[in-house]
Amino acid sequence: MTWEKVWVVDVEGNGATPPEIVEIALLELIDLRPTGRAFHWLVKPDLPITAAVTKIHGLSDDDVADAPSIDDIAEDVVTWTDGSVIVGHNVRVELDVIGRSISGWQPSAAIDTLKLARSLRPGLSSYSLENLGAALNLATEAERQTGLKHHSARFDVALTALLFTALLEPLDRDDRDLRARDADILFRSQESFL
């Protein structure tokens, strides 16, 4: 698998079932280093943002009132990420929400930093992004880079990029490849029945 170039992805939702995107952030890494390419959008959902999720990510209907719809930004998201390797913390959420929101969108691989952290840092009491950021001393750097806190898509994408790098950088190339493949939730190993 070629994972040297990846797009780290994070979305925040409106609290509906199923959730609609209200914020999306993308950050490109090549060889575990940010390239300077990063994108961020607030998105106006069809349904209102629930009060419960506003308490989590801080976004309200007023914040997204003049934002584009997901259809307005879909082409941009596809241009940068379709067919690419994506990375996310519990990346299944991003796969589900973006895949449902943007018809036909499909990354080539989806590396889960949650799965990667469980494999490379066994024995932690929690593998939430917030706790991993604190345990590995990464949260302060993500705050410095973004000026934001947890549950902002821009902060979470910066922290996930830092986490991905911190987990893989100490490994040699072969071990990085193996661990990245093992954390790819789209990878299906081929079994031989010979």
N, C-alpha and C positions, 0 to 999 in steps of 0.2 A: 504494500500500500504506500502511496506517496502522500505523506501527511506533512511534509516540510512547509508547505504553504497551506495555511488554514484561515478560516474566518471564525472568530469567536463570536457567538451570538447570544443575546439575551432578550427576552420579551417580558412585558408586564401586561396583565389583562384587566378586564373590567369587572370580573367577578360573576359574569353570567355563566350558565351551563349550556353548552360549552363556552369557554371564555373567548372574547374577542380581544385583539391586540389594541392596547392604548399607547404603548411605547415599545420601540424596537431599537436595539443598538448592535452594530457590527464593528469588529476591529480585526484587521488583518495582521497575521504573524507570518514571517518567513524565517525558517530555522530558529524558531522560538523567540524571535525579536519583532517588536512592532515595526511596521513599515511606515507608519504615519497615515495610512489610509484607515479612516474610521468614519462611520456614518451613524446618525441618530435621527429618529423621527418620533414625534408625538403623533398619534393616530386617533381620529374621531371614530368611535365605534357606533354601530347602529343602536345599541341599547345603552342606557345610562351606566355610569360607573357606580358600583355599590359603595355604600358608606364604609362597609367592613374592609374592602380592599383599598379605599382611599386612606384608611388608617395605616395600612401596610406600606404602600408605595408613595403616598402623598399626592397622587394625581386625582383631580376632581373633574367633573364635567366642564367647569369653567376653563380649566387648563387646556382642554382639547377642543373647545368650541370652534376655534378657527383652524384646527389641524386638518390635514388632508385625510381622506379615507384610505383604507388599505388598498383599494383599487388604484388610487392615485399614485401610490409609491411602489406597487407590486413590481413594475418593470425594473425599477432601480434595485430592489432586493434580488430579483432574479438575475439581473446583469452581474451582480457581484458574487452571489452565492450558489446559484443553480449549478449543479454538477461539481461543486467544490467540496472539500472536506470542511465540515463545521465542527466546532468544539463548543460544549456548553456544560454547565453544571446541572445534572439531571436533564440532559439534552433531549430526552424523550418529550419533555414539555414543549420545547422549541419545535421539534419535528412535528408534533401533533398540531400545535396552534398555527404555525406558519403554513404547514401542508394543507390544513383545512381552509386557511384564509387566502392562499395563493394557489390556484388550481395548476397542477402539473409541476409545481416546484419539487425538486428532489436533489438533495446533496449526494455526492458519491460515497461519503462516509460521515458518521456522526460519533465523534469521540466524546465520551462522557467523563468529565473530570471527577464526578462522584465515584464512578466505578474505578477510575485510575487511582484516586486517593485511597479507597478501601484496599486496593491491592498493594500499593506502595507504602502506605502509612497505617499498617494494621494496629488495632488496639486503641484507637482514639474513642472517646466517649460519644462524639457526634461528628458526622460528616457533612453537616450543613455548610453552605458556602461561608456563612458568617463565622462559624466556629473554626473552620479550616483557615480562614483569613487571619483569625486571631492566633491560632496555634502555630502557624508558620510565619507570623509577623509580616503579613502581606497587606492587611487592611489599611494601615497608615499610608502606605505607598499608593494604594488605589484612591484613597481620599485626597492625597496630594495631587494625583494626576487629574482627578475629576472635580474636586471641590464638593463632592456629594457623599452620601452615606448609602448603606445597604438598601436594597429594593428599588433603587433607581437603575434603569437598564444600563445607563452609561457607567455607573459605579460597578454594577455586577459584572458587566462585560470586561472592564479593566481588571477586576479582582480575579475573574476566571482566567484571563490571559496570564496574569502573574502566577496563579496556582498551576496552570498547565506547564509553564516554564519551570517553576520550582520543582515540580514532580519529575519532569523528564530530563532537565539539564544535567543532573549528576550522572546519568546513565550513559553507557557507551552506545554507539549507533545501533548495533544489533538489538540490544535490550530496549532501546527507545522504540524501535520498529515493532518488536514483539508486544510491548506494553500498550502502545497506541492501537495496534490491531486488536488486542484483547479488550480494550475499552471502547472499541467501535461497535455500537449497538446495531449497526446495519450489517456487520460482517457475519457471514454464515460459513463456518468451516465446511469444507468438502470432505465427506467421509468416504473412504474406499471400502467397497464390499468385496474385494478380491480375496 
